Amino acid sequence: MNYWSEVLWRLLDSKLKTSLYLAKIQAAIVYLKFIKSARHLTMLFFLLAVCAVVLACGFLLVPVALCLFMPWAPLTKAIVAASFGAAYIIIPSIVVLVMFSQKRWLRA
């Protein structure tokens, strides 16, 4: 009886060790994929932040320069400033809606 239990235990032990090694390998693969995607998302976030800062500086300077240095009538300057202000609200709203759409997030 002791002989058969020893044989059975050795067979099960080798299978358990193999299964455990395979599970560890699969966990390592998942971990590396997670780290890779987290790195890509972090790089994308910082690139997006830099682009937003540069874009904001450009958006703020163009209408100020137009309103200050162009020889327009005050009504024309007001229309230009209001147009830029509306664009500052509408364009980022569209970008946010597109970037955070459910379809894009499910794909990611």
Backbone hydrogen bonds, N-H to C=O, Kabsch-Sander energy under -0.5 kcal/mol:
donor,donor_aa,acceptor,acceptor_aa,energy
5,S,1,M,-1.9
6,E,2,N,-1.8
7,V,3,Y,-2.1
8,L,4,W,-2.6
9,W,5,S,-2.5
10,R,6,E,-2.1
11,L,7,V,-2.3
12,L,8,L,-2.6
13,D,9,W,-2.6
14,S,10,R,-2.1
15,K,11,L,-1.9
16,L,12,L,-2.7
17,K,13,D,-2.4
18,T,14,S,-2.2
19,S,15,K,-2.6
20,L,16,L,-2.6
21,Y,17,K,-2.6
22,L,18,T,-2.4
23,A,19,S,-2.4
24,K,20,L,-2.3
25,I,21,Y,-2.2
26,Q,22,L,-2.5
27,A,23,A,-2.4
28,A,24,K,-2.2
29,I,25,I,-2.2
30,V,26,Q,-2.4
31,Y,27,A,-2.4
32,L,28,A,-2.5
33,K,29,I,-2.2
34,F,30,V,-2.3
35,I,31,Y,-2.5
36,K,32,L,-2.3
37,S,33,K,-2.4
38,A,34,F,-2.6
39,R,35,I,-2.3
40,H,36,K,-2.2
41,L,37,S,-2.5
42,T,38,A,-2.2
43,M,39,R,-2.5
44,L,40,H,-2.4
45,F,41,L,-2.4
46,F,42,T,-2.4
47,L,43,M,-2.3
48,L,44,L,-2.4
49,A,45,F,-2.3
50,V,46,F,-2.4
51,C,47,L,-2.4
52,A,48,L,-2.3
53,V,49,A,-2.2
54,V,50,V,-2.5
55,L,51,C,-2.7
56,A,52,A,-2.5
57,C,53,V,-2.3
58,G,54,V,-2.2
59,F,55,L,-2.7
60,L,56,A,-2.2
61,L,57,C,-2.0
62,V,58,G,-2.0
64,V,60,L,-1.0
65,A,61,L,-2.5
66,L,62,V,-2.5
67,C,63,P,-2.8
68,L,64,V,-2.1
69,F,65,A,-2.5
70,M,66,L,-1.3
72,W,70,M,-1.9
77,K,73,A,-2.3
78,A,74,P,-2.1
79,I,75,L,-2.2
80,V,76,T,-2.5
81,A,77,K,-2.5
82,A,78,A,-2.6
83,S,79,I,-2.4
84,F,80,V,-2.4
85,G,81,A,-2.3
86,A,82,A,-2.5
87,A,83,S,-2.3
88,Y,84,F,-2.2
89,I,85,G,-1.1
90,I,86,A,-2.8
91,I,87,A,-2.1
93,S,89,I,-1.2
94,I,90,I,-2.2
95,V,91,I,-2.4
96,V,92,P,-2.7
97,L,93,S,-2.3
98,V,94,I,-2.3
99,M,95,V,-3.0
100,F,96,V,-2.2
101,S,98,V,-1.2
105,W,101,S,-2.0
106,L,102,Q,-2.4
107,R,103,K,-1.8
108,A,104,R,-2.0
